[in-house]
Amino acid sequence: MEQLTDLKAILHSKRANIFYLEKCRVMQKDGRVLYLTEAKDENYYWNIPIANTTVILLGTGTSITQAAMRMLASAGVLVGFCGGGGTPLFTGSEIEWLTPQSEYRPTDYVQGWLGFWFDESKRLTVAKTFQHARINFLQRVWEKDRDLKAEGFFTDDAALSTALDNYTLQIPCAVKVGDLLQKEALLTKQLYRYAAKATQLSNFTREREATDLANGFLNHGNYLAYGIAATTLWVLGIPHGFAVMHGKTRRGALVFDVADLIKDAIVLPWAFISAKEKATEQEFRQQILQKFTEHKALDFMFEQVKQQALRVDWP
């Protein structure tokens, strides 16, 4: 496959950008990928720094040229088509992406992953490890983030601390994935309740089809998390269908598993905070991407998936 030799390589785990575009045309011009917006009297071209980009979401009113897709593939950028505001992805009921074609990705991670995946007990062990990592990441981020503390999010709050401690104790007791999913759903409800109280959104109910700001921002932020999770798995060469926790009938379920590592820590609180402040979609998106970078969310995903793919402590 033709490679672009003039691009300065940046590891995917270190890339900073996710783009959501709407009402524009994405094209290649003078060796760069640009998007064109049409104004009343003239057109405007904006550069996309593809070597430092993980994901591009193409929203309503967008088109993309074959030449632009060739360059994006050469730079290893995942592309997804979506509705307005970043959701939903237009691939039926599953998460899937237009992944760049590359025959030169590592094979040790997918071989290690498949080495345990066909053993149900080992899948459950990895699912439990992911849940412990998820809780640890939330505690680390909330303890460290001064902005969250200023908004009233504290890990030493009695109700939150009790919920996290109880879930941590319950994880090892799960005898099947269904048990873990039930306990995880209960924790998520408790986190929603805590965030709603902290931001004085007392009437909040989680409904994915609801039109209120908090639900909309949760959907939007989750899809951003799915984007970097899909990037992690693509770079490591692990197919999205080999999930350890989420639905066995959904081809992209492993994307959900990996995204869950960071969603509660970053997306959940900022969705409520942004709703309280009546932020725009763009302001919320910028806030989430800033926090992904600040707390090295992509690095964390890579670290966790690689550790499980290469673990050797199986009985």
PEVEN-V392461 format. One record per pair of residues at least 4 apart in sequence whose C-alpha atoms are under 8 Angstrom apart, sorted by the first residue. I is the first residue (numbers start at 1). J is the second residue. Records with the same first field share a line. If there is no record, write none. Layout:
BEGIN
I = J ; J
END
This chain:
BEGIN
1 = 102
2 = 74
3 = 74
4 = 71 ; 74 ; 75
7 = 51 ; 75
8 = 51
9 = 51
10 = 14 ; 15 ; 51 ; 52
11 = 15
12 = 52 ; 54 ; 231 ; 232 ; 235
13 = 232 ; 298 ; 299 ; 302
14 = 298 ; 299
15 = 52 ; 53 ; 54
16 = 52 ; 53 ; 54 ; 289 ; 293
17 = 52 ; 53 ; 54 ; 55 ; 289
18 = 53 ; 54 ; 55 ; 56 ; 57 ; 224 ; 289
19 = 53 ; 55 ; 56 ; 57
20 = 56 ; 57 ; 58 ; 59 ; 86
21 = 56 ; 57 ; 58 ; 59 ; 62
22 = 58 ; 59 ; 60 ; 61 ; 62 ; 84
23 = 37 ; 59 ; 60 ; 61 ; 62
24 = 35 ; 36 ; 37 ; 38 ; 61 ; 62 ; 63
25 = 35 ; 36 ; 37 ; 62 ; 63 ; 64
26 = 33 ; 34 ; 35 ; 36 ; 62 ; 63 ; 64 ; 65 ; 68
27 = 33 ; 34 ; 35 ; 36 ; 64 ; 65 ; 67 ; 68
28 = 32 ; 33 ; 34 ; 65 ; 67 ; 68 ; 71
29 = 33 ; 34
32 = 47 ; 48
33 = 47 ; 48 ; 49 ; 50 ; 68 ; 71 ; 72
34 = 45 ; 46 ; 47 ; 48
35 = 45 ; 46 ; 47 ; 48
36 = 43 ; 44 ; 45 ; 46
37 = 43 ; 44 ; 45
38 = 42 ; 43 ; 44
39 = 43 ; 44
49 = 53
50 = 54 ; 72 ; 75 ; 77
51 = 75
53 = 77
54 = 76 ; 77 ; 78 ; 227 ; 228 ; 231
55 = 77 ; 78 ; 79 ; 80 ; 227 ; 228 ; 231
56 = 77 ; 78 ; 79 ; 80
57 = 79 ; 80 ; 81 ; 82 ; 86
58 = 62 ; 63 ; 79 ; 80 ; 81 ; 82 ; 86
59 = 81 ; 82 ; 83 ; 84 ; 85 ; 86
60 = 82 ; 83 ; 84
64 = 68 ; 69
65 = 69
66 = 70
67 = 71
68 = 72
69 = 73
70 = 74
71 = 75
72 = 76 ; 77 ; 78 ; 100
73 = 77 ; 78 ; 99 ; 100 ; 101
74 = 100
76 = 99 ; 100
77 = 99 ; 100
78 = 97 ; 98 ; 99 ; 100 ; 227 ; 231
79 = 97 ; 98 ; 99
80 = 89 ; 96 ; 97 ; 98
81 = 89 ; 90
82 = 86 ; 87 ; 88 ; 89 ; 90
83 = 87 ; 88 ; 89 ; 90
84 = 88
85 = 220 ; 281
86 = 220 ; 223 ; 224
87 = 219 ; 220 ; 223
88 = 223
89 = 95 ; 96
91 = 95 ; 96
93 = 250
94 = 250 ; 251 ; 252 ; 253
95 = 226 ; 251 ; 252 ; 253 ; 255
96 = 251 ; 252
97 = 230
99 = 234
105 = 235 ; 236 ; 237
106 = 236 ; 237
107 = 111 ; 236 ; 237
108 = 112 ; 310
109 = 113 ; 236 ; 237 ; 238 ; 306 ; 309 ; 310
110 = 114 ; 236 ; 237 ; 238 ; 239 ; 309
111 = 115 ; 309
112 = 116 ; 309 ; 310 ; 311
113 = 117 ; 238 ; 308 ; 309 ; 310
114 = 118
116 = 122 ; 123
117 = 122 ; 123 ; 242 ; 244
118 = 123
119 = 123
120 = 124
121 = 125
122 = 126 ; 314
123 = 127 ; 244 ; 245
124 = 128 ; 176 ; 177 ; 244 ; 245
125 = 129
126 = 130 ; 244 ; 308
127 = 131 ; 177 ; 244 ; 245
128 = 132 ; 171 ; 172 ; 180
129 = 133
130 = 134 ; 257 ; 261 ; 304
131 = 135 ; 171 ; 261
132 = 136 ; 168 ; 171
133 = 137 ; 261 ; 304
134 = 138 ; 260 ; 261 ; 262 ; 264 ; 265
135 = 139 ; 164 ; 168
136 = 140
137 = 141 ; 261 ; 262 ; 265
138 = 142 ; 262 ; 264 ; 265 ; 266
139 = 143 ; 155 ; 265
140 = 144
141 = 145 ; 265 ; 266 ; 295
142 = 148 ; 149 ; 153 ; 154 ; 155 ; 265
143 = 149 ; 154 ; 155
145 = 149
146 = 150
147 = 151
148 = 152 ; 153 ; 154 ; 269
149 = 153 ; 154
151 = 198 ; 199 ; 273
152 = 198 ; 199
153 = 195 ; 198 ; 269
155 = 160 ; 161
156 = 160 ; 161
157 = 161
158 = 162
159 = 163 ; 194
160 = 164 ; 190 ; 191 ; 194
161 = 165
162 = 166
163 = 167 ; 187 ; 190
164 = 168 ; 187
165 = 169
166 = 170
167 = 171 ; 183 ; 184 ; 187
168 = 172
169 = 173
170 = 174 ; 183
171 = 180 ; 183
174 = 179 ; 180
175 = 179
176 = 180
177 = 181 ; 245
178 = 182
179 = 183
180 = 184
181 = 185 ; 245
182 = 186
183 = 187
184 = 188
185 = 189
186 = 190
187 = 191
188 = 192 ; 264
189 = 193
190 = 194
191 = 195 ; 264
192 = 196 ; 206 ; 268
193 = 197
194 = 198
195 = 199 ; 268 ; 269 ; 272
196 = 200 ; 201 ; 202 ; 203 ; 204 ; 272
197 = 201 ; 202
199 = 272 ; 273 ; 276
200 = 276
201 = 272 ; 276
204 = 214
206 = 210 ; 215
207 = 215
208 = 215 ; 216 ; 219
209 = 215
210 = 215 ; 216
211 = 215 ; 216
212 = 216
213 = 217 ; 275 ; 278
214 = 218 ; 271 ; 272 ; 274 ; 275
215 = 219 ; 271
216 = 220
217 = 221 ; 271 ; 272 ; 274 ; 275 ; 281 ; 284
218 = 222 ; 267 ; 268 ; 271
219 = 223
220 = 224 ; 285
221 = 225 ; 263 ; 267 ; 271 ; 285 ; 288
222 = 226 ; 259 ; 263 ; 267
223 = 227
224 = 228
225 = 229 ; 259 ; 262 ; 263
226 = 230 ; 255 ; 256 ; 259
227 = 231
228 = 232 ; 259 ; 298
229 = 233 ; 255 ; 256 ; 258 ; 259 ; 298 ; 301
230 = 234 ; 240 ; 255
231 = 235
232 = 236 ; 298 ; 301 ; 302
233 = 237 ; 238 ; 239 ; 240 ; 255
234 = 238 ; 239
236 = 306
238 = 242
240 = 251 ; 252 ; 253 ; 254 ; 255
241 = 248 ; 250 ; 251 ; 252 ; 253 ; 254
242 = 251 ; 253 ; 254
243 = 247 ; 248 ; 252 ; 253 ; 254 ; 255 ; 257
244 = 254 ; 257
245 = 254 ; 257
246 = 253 ; 254 ; 256 ; 257
247 = 253
248 = 253
252 = 256
253 = 257
254 = 258
255 = 259
256 = 260
257 = 261
258 = 262 ; 301 ; 305
259 = 263 ; 301
260 = 264
261 = 301
262 = 266 ; 267 ; 297 ; 301
263 = 267 ; 268
264 = 268 ; 269
265 = 269
266 = 270 ; 288 ; 291 ; 292
267 = 271 ; 288
268 = 272
269 = 273
270 = 274 ; 284 ; 287 ; 288
271 = 275 ; 284
272 = 276
273 = 277
274 = 278 ; 279 ; 284
275 = 279
279 = 283 ; 284
280 = 284
281 = 285
282 = 286
283 = 287
284 = 288
285 = 289
286 = 290
287 = 291
288 = 292
289 = 293
290 = 294
291 = 295
292 = 296 ; 297 ; 298
293 = 297 ; 298
296 = 300
297 = 301
298 = 302
299 = 303
300 = 304
301 = 305
302 = 306
303 = 307
304 = 308
305 = 309
306 = 310
307 = 311
END
